[in-house]
Amino acid sequence: MILAVDTSLGTAVAVVTLDGDVRAQATSENHLGHAEVIGTLIQEALTAAGNPEITHVAAGMGPGPFTGLRIGIAAARTFAIARSAHLVPVVSHDALALTALDNGTTGTFIIETDARRRELAWTTYDGVDADGLPKRLTEPALVARAEAEDTLTAGERIVATELSGGALGRVAALAIVADRTVGPDDALYLRSPDVAAPKVQV
């Protein structure tokens, strides 16, 4: 079983089989307060799925805001270590792309999410590859909202405001079966955090 955890938008958790069957999901659409709800949502999803043995943990790596994203990644990593499970990093936009494809989207399309500071995070896709995974034509990037109309012209634009933990888990399942790494080791913050460590004066 795969435990999927993502905090790139709201907080999304799911339990998914290696065959891609979504057994349980728990979500909070609040884009804040990830730390307050993530433990409860994980417990809810595990209980609903019958407390199965978790062999893999899918971590949504973004793109997303620094504070929220790191909470989900830290929770996924901690759970994986505690259960001796394999960590599977997943680009969060891939889960959104899989949902768009499930809903009948065809051809080239762009997944957009709010990146704050009057910017959008975006990734371009075109169908699926030989392993059934959403095929990225571009890697996640930022664009100013004021420039989006001129920049994002490669296909249908899909604005996502929530993410399915089940979709994230399904992407992970496809990657595991194909023995592929589809996400980065580090979070896709796309910009530096607002707060930096103070410089040491010498």
LINBEL-V729850 format. One record per run of one state. SS is the DSSP state (helix for helix, strand for strand, loop for the rest). FROM is the first residue (numbers start at 1). TO is the last residue. Records with the same first field share a line. If there is no record, write none. Layout:
SS = FROM-TO  FROM-TO
This chain:
loop = 1-1  7-10  17-21  29-33  49-55  61-61  63-65  84-85  91-91  103-107  115-118  129-133  137-140  152-155  160-164  179-187  189-202
strand = 2-6  11-16  22-28  56-60  62-62  86-90  108-114  119-128  134-136  141-144  156-159  188-188
helix = 34-48  66-83  92-102  145-151  165-178
